[in-house]
Amino acid sequence: MDHNYFAHNTACVDEGSKIGNGTKIWHFSHIMPYSIIGERCNIGQNVVISPRVVIGNNVKIQNNVSIYTGVTCDDDVFLGPSCVFTNVINPRSAINRKEQYATTHIGKGATIGANATIICGHNIGAFAFIGAGSVVTKSILPYALVVGNPAKQIGWISEYGHRLNFNEKGIARCPESKDSYKIENSTVTKS
């Protein structure tokens, strides 16, 4: 089979999945049919990507992550070790609810911390940062910093992952990139 990605010999890549150039799939991971994975992704050990999941370019998926049908991730998303996605609000073993999968969208550049749980049907905004162990039970705004169970917003974060401190004019500067951000009506934009 000719392809331009790396899959460890213990990884299982099912027919019908599409994997972008330069992607690496590590030990014991399973890529199920009809999933789409972009270019230059890194898929850690023991990752499961269910059918019809869509992953953008340059996404980093750490060890022991399960991404279920209904989840899409934009480019440059980071999924920390053992973070979890769900796709049914009220699962029962004896009741088939495959037609009730709820969707979850992770925006460009967002980070989901280690052991965080994302309850289905809620979107994570671009460049949002979900702290380790958080349980997300509602949609999260772009650039929001959230922690806890249930996850609560405690601030705003830059595209480089630094906490933003807005002045009285609603302007903040990232200490690393020196980019400026503006807040208006609970919406943060890069200015």
N, C-alpha and C positions, 0 to 999 in steps of 0.2 A: 504494500500500500504506500503510495507516494503522498507525503504530506510535509509541510514546512513547520511542524511543531514537534515538541518532544513529549513523549509519554513514557513514563517508567514502565518496565515490563510487567509490573504488578497492577498497573492501572488498567481500567476497563473503559474503552471508548466505544459506545454503541454505534451501529450503523445509523445513518440519518442525522447524526450530530454534525455541526459545523464548527471547526476550530481554526482560529486565525493564525497567521504566520507569527512565529517567534514565541508562541505560548508554551509554557512548561506545565506538565501534569505529573504530579509526584506519586509516591507509593500508595497503593491500595485505594486510589480515588476512582470514582465511577461517574462517567459522563453519559447520561441516558439519551435515548433517541430524541431527535428534533430540538435539542438544546443548541443554542448559538453562543459561542464564546469568541470574543474579539481577539485582536492581535496583542502580542506582548503581555499576556496575562500570566500570572503565577498562581497555580492551583496546588495548595499544599497537600500534605499527607492525609488520607482518610476523609476526603471531601466527597460529598454526593451532590450532583447537580441533576435535578429531575427533568423530565421531558418538558420541552417548550420554555425553559428558563432562558432569558436573554441577558448576556453579560457583555458590557462594552469593552473598549480597548484599555490596556494597562491597568486592569483590575487585579488587586492582590487579595487572594483568598487564603487565609492561614489554615492550619491543621484543624481537622475535626468539625468542619462547617457543613451543614446540610442546607441546600437552597432548593426549596420546593416549587413546584409548578405554580405560576402566578407571580413570581418575583422577576423583576427586571432591574438591572444595575447599569447606570450610565458609565462613561469613561472615568478612569482614575479613582474608582471606589476602593476603599480598604475595608475588608471584612476580617476582624480579629479572631484569634483562636477560639473555637467552640461556640461562636455566636450562632443563634438559632433563628430561623424564620418559620412561621406557621402559614397554613393556607386555608384552614377551615376554622370558623369561630367556635363551633360546638361539636368537635369530633367524637364519634362513638365507633367502636370496633364493629359492631353488628349492623351499622347503618352506612350505606355507601353514599358519600356526599361529594363525589368527584365533580358533579355539576354545580356545586356551590363554592368552588374555590374562589377566594377573594384575592384581589391583586395588591401587590406592594411594589412601589417604585422607589429606588434609591437614586438620588440625584448625583450629578457629576461631582467628583471629589469628596463625597461624604465618607466619614469614618464611622464604623460600627465597632465598638470596643469588645475585648475578650469577654465571652460568656454573656453578652447582651442577648435579649430576646426581643424580637420584633413581631408583635401580634399583627396578623394579616389585615389587609384593608386600610393600612395607614402608610402614607408616603413620607419619605425622609428627604428634605430639601437639599439642594446643592450645597456642598461644603459644610453641612451640619456635622456635629461631632457628638456621638452617642457614647457616654462613658461606660467603662467596663462594668458588667453585671447589671446594667440598666434593663428595665422592662418597659418597652415602648408600647403604649396603649392608645396613642392618638398620633395624628400627623405632626411632623416636625418642620418648622420653618427653615429656609435657607440660612446658613451661617449660625444657627442656634447651637448652643452648648447645653446638653441635657444629661442628667445623672439621676440614679435612684430607681426605686420600685414603689409605685409607678414613676416613670421618668418625668422629671420636672425641669423646665428650662432655668438655668442659673446664670446665663450670660450669652455672649456672642463670641464667635471665634473667626479668625482670619483664614484665608485659603492656605496659609502655611502652618495652621494649627496653633496659633497663639491667641490667648484671650484678648478681646478688644475692650478698651476702656474709652468710652465716648465722653468728649468734653461737653460744655454747656451749649455748644453750637451743633451738637450731634455728629461730631467728626472723631474718628479714631484712626490710628496708624499702626500697622503691623510692625513690631520691632525688628523682624528679620527681613521682610521683603521691602519695607518702607511704603507699601501700598496704603492708600487712604480708603476709608470706609465711611459711609454716611448712614445714619438711622433716621427714618421718618415714618410715623404711624406704624411702629413695630415691624418695619421692613428695613433690612440692611442691604445696601448695595455697595459695590466697589466703585469708588469715584475716580 
